[in-house]
């Protein structure tokens, strides 16, 4: 994808980004709705495989399909696929055990874990503002999961928390790995090969209990892939019309959508403790956004097609 902005149209950028966030949240709702009968590995396959035609068609329309097929470091894509697919699978398993707003809120900790992992593995310096952001964010995560702690692994909620936190840490690894990938790989290639490898890896789980879904469930699963592909395109397009630092806070609109979908579709309602923890995590992330904006960091320009909610 072209990384440079084609024009500055902030209203259009916000509309595209918020619409993408709504679609990604709806996708999570679809996966949760099918989780009682469809194993996570099978859901990952549908989510990944049926996004490929949408992405390929869009790349072809933009004349950038060849960028999605050219790679100089194929093993980078293999590792990105392994970790990203693991993150997606863990999230899907967590959705079966926890309310949608809670899974959404815990996922907000990804930038916090990315900061920690970048310091550990990339040697990035974390100064006072970022240390404060990490501390606030981790406190928020602890508050959110505290009511779930103390149970055993047979407790579905406890296991769900472990799965979603694991997925969040895995997405942190994905983000620091992508920082290396974008130095040599085109973003179109990163997205295309992730969808391809995720589909292939998900197929490996078929011997472990895949089912033949009924027509309604099949339609939902296929729609999850199509919705994911469209949402990915919308979020990519949003970065063509406004800088990443301006659009980043709109990610948190997902909580509004998650609360609405959770209540209407699943009769779920977020607790005050969860909302308080989520507010702290968001505060920590806003500190990071503010700091990176002040430093003039533009790493987000390489993210439009890379941050597609699920790995």
Secondary structure, DSSP 8 states (H G I E B T S, - for coil): ---S-S---HHHHHHHHHHHHHHHHHHHHHHHHHTTTS-HHHHHHHHHHHHHHHHHHHHHHTT-HHHHH--S-HHHHHHHHHHHHHHHHHHHHHHTTS-HHHHHHHHTTHHHHHHHHHHHHS-----HHHHHHHHHHHHHHHHHHHTTTTS-TTSHHHHHHHHHHHHHHHHHHHHHHHHHHTTTS-HHHHHHHHHHHHHHHHHTTGGGT-----HHHHHHHHHHHHHHHHHHHHHHHHTTTS-HHHHGGGGGHHHHHHHHHHHHHH-----HHHHHHHHHHHHHHHHHHHHHHHHT--GGGG-TTT--S--
